[in-house]
Amino acid sequence: MKKTVIAAIVVIFLIAFVPLFVLKDAEFGGSDDAGSVVVEEVDSSYEPWATPVFEQLLGGELPGEVESLLFCIQTGIGVGIIAFIMGRFVERKKWMKDQ
């Protein structure tokens, strides 16, 4: 079991870091950027039919740091919910053994 976990961790690190060293001049962009590029290639006259709520409220684009902060908060909330649910399953399993 311990060897499997260590092997999985090594594989995860290899998947995460090998592309950074092998592809030195590569540009790593997000899927939002890639999607907008494809849309512009297909139809150059495309106009988005909706604008982000925060951009409307602020009258411009959010700074990158604020976007990262909001993304991290969203991630933290999601992880908290998942951890809570998993904890409930573990506790329920313990309670079922005691009865």
N, C-alpha and C positions, 0 to 999 in steps of 0.2 A: 504493500500500500504506500509506504513512504517513498519507495523508488519511483512509483507511478506519479506521485505528486511532484517530486523533484524533476522528473522528466517532462511533465506537463509545464512546469514553470520555465524550464530551459527552452522548450519549444515556443512558448509565448514570447519570451524575450527575443528569441531569434526572429520570429515573425515581425516583431515591433521594430527591431534595430537593424537587421540586415539591409532592408531597403535604403536606409539612411546612408549607409556606407558604400553599398554597391552602386547606387544611382546617385552619384555625386552632384550632377548638374540638373537633376530632375526638379520639377516644380510640383510640390504637393499641394493641391487645391482641394476645396471642398466640393461636395456634390451640388450645392446651390450654384456655384460659379460654373461648373461644367454644364449644368442644365441650362443656364441662361445663354451660354455660348452656343449650344446646340439649337436653342430656339431662335437665336439671331441668325444662324446659318440657314435654317429652314425658312423663316419668314422674317425678313429684316424690318417689316412695317408693324410688327407685333407690339401692341401696347398692353401692359399689365392691367387687368380689370380690377385689381384691389391693391391697396397700399397697406403696409404694416401699421398697426394701431399706434405704436409709440412714435413712428415717424410722423404721423398726422398730428399727434399731440405736441411734439417738439418742433415741428416745422422743418425737420431735416433728419438726416440719418443718425442713428445712434453711434457714439464712439465705440471702437472695438473693445475697449476695456469694459464698458457697460454691457455690451453683448455677451462677453465672456462671463461677467458676473451673473447675469440672468441665466445663462446656460448652466453655470455651476450650481446656482440655487435650485434650478429645475432638476438637475441631476441628484442633488442632495435630497430633495423631497422624494423623488422616485426611489432612491436607494433606501431611505427611511421607511417608506411604505412596504417595500419588498422585504426588508429585514424584519419589520414588525410582523408581517404575515408568516414569514418563515419561523420566527420565534414562537408564534402562536401554535404552529404545527408541531414544533418540538415540545412545547409545554403540554399540548393535548396528548401527544404520544406518551409523555411521562405520566400524566394523570390516568391514562387508560391502563398502564401497567400496574399502577397502584390499586386499581379497583378490582 
